[in-house]
Amino acid sequence: MNYIETMKTRRSVRTYLREPISKSDLDKITKITKDITNPFDAGTRLCLVDNETADERLGTYGMMRGAKTFIVGCVAPGDMNIEGFGYVFEKAILNLTAMGLGTCWLGGTFKRGVFARAAKLTDGEIIAAVMPVGHINEKRTVLERIVANGAGARKRIDFSELFFDGNFETSLELPEGDLRTCLQMVRIGPSASNKQPWRIVKVGDNLHFYLAKTPGYAGNIAYGFEMQRIDMGIAACQFEHAARELGLKGGIVLSDPKIPTKFEYSFTWQG
């Protein structure tokens, strides 16, 4: 599949047709949920559930309309576990988008206990997010438009405020080319409440990714983990798949360069 084009066309879908997903597509979805690995060795598990077979009705507080099928994202304890989950879940979303199906990241607006029981959480596992998956209803509800407009779904922070050269005082000036495309894929990626907390410093051939936490953001304190760490996993997924597609050499490693900053080091793309 063409990941870059899929990243450009992916959007959050909150209104679905009631038409069931075909058996062949369900088989493909099941394979997708089981095959994805991540560069952080996080213990993740994606569980396919639906309202037809769940013991309790799966609920999203009215935020999703017509959705019958969901993927529940479970993650085990461990270093970089939340980042690894973000990587896996985003790759699943890209693969489902390429199939022509609609999806949406849900970090908080779902009945956590009900989904936990449906996914049969094991000891230590938590639900980091869920996604509805189904056929897109192009007739969006008023609520969907309000949510999208309120989050500024398509608004993106300027390049100069996200990407830096050597330190956090010097903005990175990039000519058109493959690296710019990879950084743009990070920039257009989804994030919790569209906060876009990723910051990148280029030092030589290496790109160091940092988390710019949003002060007082409820998602970082309400669920027992920092939700914006998921966004760093999304950034890793977007960048790596764009880089692989364009033939850029390198890989994800943990190698903190100790650059003075108020931001939190996450990982490095070592070129």
N, C-alpha and C positions, 0 to 999 in steps of 0.2 A: 504494500500500500504506500501511497505518497503521504508521509506524515506531515510535511510542511503545509501542503494544501489542506489537509484535514484540520490542522491547527488553525488555519485561517478561517475555515468555514464553521468550526464547532461553535455552538451557542447553547445556552441553558434553555431547556424546554420544560415548561410547567403545565402545559395542556396537551393531553394525549387522546387519541382515538380509542374507543373501547374495543376495537378489533384486536383479538388475541395475537400474540407472537406465534409464528408457525413452529412446528416441531423441529424442522431443520434449522431454523434460526436459533431456537432454544438450545439445540445441540452445539451450535457454533459459540453461543454465549457461554455455555458451560465450559467449553474448551478454553476460551479466552480467560475465564476466571481462574483456571487451574494452571495455565502455562506461564504466567508473567512472573519474572524474577526482578530483583532490584539490586542496585550496586551497594546498598548499605547492609545487606544480609538481615534485613528486618523480617520477623516472623509474621507474615500477613496471611489472611484467609478471606476470600470473597465468596459469600454465600448467596445463592440465587433463591429467592422466596417469592411467593405471590399470595394475593388475597383469597385465591380459590382454595389453597391447601393449608394456609396458616391456621393455627388453632384459634387465634384472636385476629380481629381486623387490624391490618396495618394502617397506621394513621400518620398524616403529615399536617394536621391542624388546618386543613383546607388549602395548603400552599400548592398542592399538586392536584390537577383535575384529570380524571380518567385513567390514572396510572394503576395498573393491576400487578405489575411485576417489578421487583426491586432487587438490587444487589446490595447486600449488607457488608460493609467493610470492617473486618475484625483485625486487631493487631495485638500481638503478644508483647510483654515487657522486653526491654533491651535498649542498648545504645542506638541512637538514630532510628528508632523504630517508627516514630511518627513521620520522619522524612521519607523513610522507605515505603510507608503506607501511601503517602502522597504520590510518590513515583508510580506505584502499582495501580492505584485507582485512576490516575490521570491516563496512563497507558490504556487501561481498560476502556475508559471513556472515548479515547481516540479511535480505538478499534471498533467500538460500537457505532460511533459516528460514521466511520467508513462503510459500515453495513447499511447506512441510511436510517438508523434508529435514533430516537431522541433520548437525551439523558440530562441530568442536572445534579450538580453537587449539592448535597444537603448535610450541613454540619450540625444544625441545631433544631430545625423545625420539623421534628418527627418524634413519635412516641418511643423514646429510647428503650424503656422496659419491654415493650411489646416486640420491638425488633430484636432485642437481645434474646428473648425467649425463642423467637422464630429461628434465629441463627444458632441457637444452642451454644452460647458462649462457654468456653472452657475456662478453667481456673487461670486468673491473671489477664485474660483477654479483655479488651474494651472495644466498643464500637466507636471508630473515629469518624465515620461518615456513612451515609447511604445514598444510593442513587435510584430514582425510578428509571425504567427503560421501556420503551414502547414506540408505537407509531405516532408520528408528530401530527397534532391537530393544528393546522395553520390559523385557525380562528382563535386567537389568543383572548383570554378573559381580561376583564378590566383589572383584576387583581394582579395578573401577570405583568401587565403594562406598568402598573404602579410600582411593583417590586423592581422591575428592570430599570425604570427611570430613577427610582429612589437610590439604587446602588450605583447609578451611572455606569451601567454594564459595559458600554463600549468606550468609556473614557479611559485614557491611559496617561500615566505620568510621563513627562518629557524625557527623552534619552539622557539629557545632560544631568538629570537628577537621579538617575538609576545606575549609570555606568561611569567608572572612573579610571584614571590612568596613574598607577603607582601609589596613590594615596586618595583620601576622600576629599581633598581640596581641589583636585584637578579633574575636570570632566573629560571623558574619553571622546576624542574626535575620531570618527570612523568613516573611511571612504565606503562607497557601495561595494559589496562583496559578500563572501560566504560568512565571515564572522559577524558582520552586521545583520545578516539574515538570522543567524542563530540567536543573537541577542534580541532581535525583534520578536522571535518566537517566545522567548522568556517574557518579554514585555506584554504580549497580548494574551498570555496565559491566564486562566481563571485564578482567583484568590478569594479568601474569606472576606465577605463584605466589600470586595473589590479594593482592598487596601494596598495591594501591590507592594509587599514588604521586602522584596528582594533588592539587594544592592550588590554590584559586582565591581571588583578592582582588577584591572589587568596589570600584571607584573611580568614582563617578558612574554613568554609563550603561555603563561599560566593565568587562569581566571579564577579569582577567589570570590566565592559567594557568601554573602552576609545576610543576616535577618535583621531588618529594621522593625522591631516590635512597635505596635501601636499602643501608646500609654493608655491604660485603663480599658483596653478592649475586652469586652465581656467574654468573647470566645476563647481567650487565653486563660480564663479562670473558672469558667462555669462547668466544665466537663471533666476535670481531673487531668488535663493535659493542655499544652499550649497549641491552640488550633493553627496559629500562623506557622508553626513548624511544618504542617502539611503543605503550605504554600511553597516552602523550600524544596520539598520533594517534587512538587509540580514543576518548579523551575528546572530541577535536574532532569526530569523526563523530557520537557520541551527542548532544552538545550541539547541533550545527548542525542535525541532522535533526529533533530535537525542537523547536527554535526555529522552523524553517521551517514545521513542521506546525501550530504554535500561532500563527503570524503575527508572531513577534517580529522587529523590525527590527534589522539589523546584519550583520556579517560578520567573517570571520577575517582578522586582519592581524598583522604583526610590529611591535610598538611597545612596547619595554621601558620600563616606568614607573620603573625604578631604585628599587624599594621595597627597603629594607634587609632582607635575609633570607639564611639559609643555603641556601635552595632555589634551583633553577636556572630562570630564566625560559624559557618555551617559546613562547607565542603569546597573542594577545589577541582576545577577541570585542568588537568595537567597536560599541557600540549607538547 
